Amino acid sequence: MHSKTIIWIAFAVWSLICWRWYVCGIKDACHATPATATVATGIEDETPAATEPANTQQQQAAPSAQPAPAKAPAQTQLQEDDINSVQVVELPDRVEIYFPYNSVQKEENGAIDAYLNSLAATLKQSGGKVTIAGHTDGIGDARSNKELSLLRAKNIRRILVQKGVKESQIKLVAYGESKAVASNDTPAGRYKNRRVVIRLD
């Protein structure tokens, strides 16, 4: 066999090995099941932006003198064994939405839709404001992660605006990888860092 052919074959094999190491080892994207939404009791931003699912019908807030707080899903704990799904967790002072790797959009999820419907109704009734903060894991460079965290926050804002909330009521913050809550050395840790945090002001 000609020496140039052997060199090209060796280069191709080496390239394939490096690519697989990068995708499977660093990006942790091998054998990932398609991202599916999780609807469970007890839980708490990667193919860049795709179209959002059709809006669900808005829930009407019951009339009252004091606007009811946005009703979050019953989930209060992150399911760490389900990192290929969107999850939403209600905490005392905020709601956090977690994203599969390389995802910016809120996937179709009954619990998340119910929360966003209720939040939109509360904001429309009260005229109050909300802060949406986007976060990423530590994979990639800081500038790209900042942009990705902003995209995550913008996608949640877009859904609220489609439900009738004014843009002036929504503040966006993009932190990128700068406010990690877990180690980026494990898939579960990176999943905890890929999130949008929603707080009523």
Legacy VTK file of the C-alpha trace (Angstrom):
# vtk DataFile Version 3.0
C-alpha trace
ASCII
DATASET POLYDATA
POINTS 201 float
0.000 0.000 0.000
1.268 3.472 -0.844
2.732 5.367 2.125
0.495 8.408 1.525
-2.581 6.173 1.671
-1.424 4.702 4.984
-0.858 8.187 6.379
-4.348 9.321 5.313
-5.953 6.234 6.830
-4.036 6.747 10.079
-5.076 10.414 10.127
-8.735 9.521 9.528
-8.716 6.941 12.347
-6.987 9.398 14.701
-9.519 12.123 13.798
-12.433 9.768 14.495
-10.979 8.813 17.887
-10.460 12.481 18.823
-13.967 13.410 17.697
-15.526 10.592 19.736
-13.471 11.564 22.789
-14.610 15.184 22.427
-18.300 14.383 21.895
-18.567 11.528 24.431
-15.980 12.513 27.002
-16.066 16.291 27.117
-19.508 17.141 25.773
-21.112 14.041 27.352
-23.449 13.762 24.353
-23.097 10.089 23.385
-26.052 7.762 23.710
-28.197 10.599 25.013
-31.857 9.766 24.776
-34.035 12.391 23.122
-34.903 15.070 25.612
-38.324 14.403 27.038
-40.298 16.477 29.448
-40.666 15.301 33.007
-43.908 15.643 34.886
-43.454 14.281 38.390
-44.009 15.230 41.962
-40.936 16.799 43.486
-38.450 18.676 41.130
-36.862 21.993 40.239
-29.966 26.916 30.243
-28.428 22.673 24.225
-29.854 22.186 20.020
-29.939 25.979 19.754
-33.260 27.671 19.456
-36.000 25.804 17.750
-39.603 26.883 17.474
-41.583 26.890 20.664
-44.563 24.560 21.012
-47.987 26.067 20.514
-49.251 28.061 23.462
-51.608 26.409 25.858
-54.792 28.248 26.730
-54.354 30.805 29.466
-55.778 30.034 32.863
-57.995 32.767 34.233
-56.992 34.041 37.641
-59.802 34.063 40.172
-60.815 37.621 40.947
-59.639 38.798 44.338
-58.503 41.958 46.024
-54.972 40.587 46.385
-53.460 38.812 43.355
-52.730 35.190 44.097
-49.056 34.226 43.878
-48.037 32.295 40.799
-48.780 28.643 41.413
-45.687 26.575 40.698
-45.682 22.859 40.076
-45.795 20.490 43.023
-42.141 19.592 42.433
-39.774 20.720 45.139
-36.709 18.586 44.452
-34.491 18.008 41.431
-34.488 14.461 40.043
-30.775 13.998 39.420
-31.251 10.733 37.510
-33.270 12.479 34.793
-30.765 14.918 33.281
-32.007 14.423 29.714
-35.339 16.096 30.469
-36.558 19.574 31.238
-37.376 19.811 34.938
-39.004 22.528 37.004
-38.523 22.950 40.750
-40.456 25.208 43.096
-38.401 26.735 45.898
-39.644 29.147 48.587
-38.426 32.299 46.818
-38.093 31.239 43.188
-38.795 28.662 40.487
-35.932 27.032 38.592
-36.197 25.379 35.179
-33.395 22.960 34.249
-32.329 22.138 30.703
-30.781 19.119 28.947
-27.380 19.682 27.345
-27.294 22.246 24.507
-30.953 23.185 24.949
-32.342 26.704 25.068
-36.028 26.179 24.637
-38.614 25.192 27.165
-39.836 21.843 25.942
-43.479 20.859 26.141
-44.194 20.069 29.755
-47.556 20.243 31.514
-46.108 21.339 34.852
-44.047 24.143 33.297
-46.954 25.297 31.142
-49.227 25.391 34.193
-46.666 27.465 36.090
-46.090 29.916 33.215
-49.858 30.264 32.669
-50.355 31.060 36.341
-47.372 33.417 36.426
-48.651 35.263 33.347
-52.116 35.624 34.904
-50.607 36.971 38.138
-48.398 39.484 36.332
-51.257 40.712 34.133
-53.553 41.145 37.117
-51.040 42.750 39.482
-48.888 44.668 37.008
-45.915 43.382 39.002
-42.505 42.497 37.671
-40.445 39.352 37.365
-36.731 38.680 36.897
-35.628 35.823 34.645
-31.968 34.847 35.058
-30.270 32.486 32.602
-27.345 30.222 33.544
-25.152 27.634 31.791
-22.668 24.935 32.672
-18.926 25.477 32.229
-18.588 23.725 28.858
-17.521 26.138 26.130
-16.102 29.643 26.343
-17.428 32.326 28.657
-18.760 34.563 25.876
-20.771 31.766 24.220
-22.133 30.705 27.590
-23.243 34.262 28.355
-25.113 34.364 25.024
-26.647 30.949 25.652
-27.868 31.958 29.111
-29.483 35.052 27.594
-31.226 32.910 24.960
-32.663 30.705 27.693
-34.047 33.707 29.558
-35.391 35.263 26.339
-37.272 32.092 25.416
-39.095 32.080 28.749
-39.823 35.812 28.334
-41.219 35.180 24.855
-43.678 32.633 26.240
-44.863 35.067 28.920
-45.266 37.864 26.351
-47.286 35.507 24.133
-49.544 34.967 27.145
-50.171 38.712 27.467
-47.449 39.921 29.854
-45.841 43.247 28.911
-42.118 43.140 28.126
-41.635 46.074 30.497
-42.686 43.777 33.366
-39.882 41.308 32.642
-36.236 41.854 33.518
-33.652 39.561 31.907
-30.265 38.698 33.405
-27.611 36.511 31.743
-24.972 35.042 34.040
-23.483 32.433 31.716
-21.282 30.047 33.683
-20.384 32.582 36.404
-22.877 31.448 39.072
-22.456 27.685 39.087
-24.259 25.861 41.891
-22.534 22.513 41.301
-19.315 21.086 39.874
-18.947 21.108 36.102
-16.875 17.914 36.340
-19.898 15.580 36.259
-22.973 15.356 33.980
-25.294 15.778 36.990
-23.389 18.845 38.162
-23.454 20.435 34.720
-27.214 19.743 34.528
-27.775 21.649 37.785
-25.922 24.631 36.319
-28.034 24.728 33.105
-31.034 26.597 34.440
-33.340 29.588 34.327
-34.280 31.139 37.667
-37.594 33.021 37.871
-38.256 35.410 40.766
-41.214 37.697 41.365
-39.951 41.195 42.206
LINES 2 202
44 0 1 2 3 4 5 6 7 8 9 10 11 12 13 14 15 16 17 18 19 20 21 22 23 24 25 26 27 28 29 30 31 32 33 34 35 36 37 38 39 40 41 42 43
156 45 46 47 48 49 50 51 52 53 54 55 56 57 58 59 60 61 62 63 64 65 66 67 68 69 70 71 72 73 74 75 76 77 78 79 80 81 82 83 84 85 86 87 88 89 90 91 92 93 94 95 96 97 98 99 100 101 102 103 104 105 106 107 108 109 110 111 112 113 114 115 116 117 118 119 120 121 122 123 124 125 126 127 128 129 130 131 132 133 134 135 136 137 138 139 140 141 142 143 144 145 146 147 148 149 150 151 152 153 154 155 156 157 158 159 160 161 162 163 164 165 166 167 168 169 170 171 172 173 174 175 176 177 178 179 180 181 182 183 184 185 186 187 188 189 190 191 192 193 194 195 196 197 198 199 200
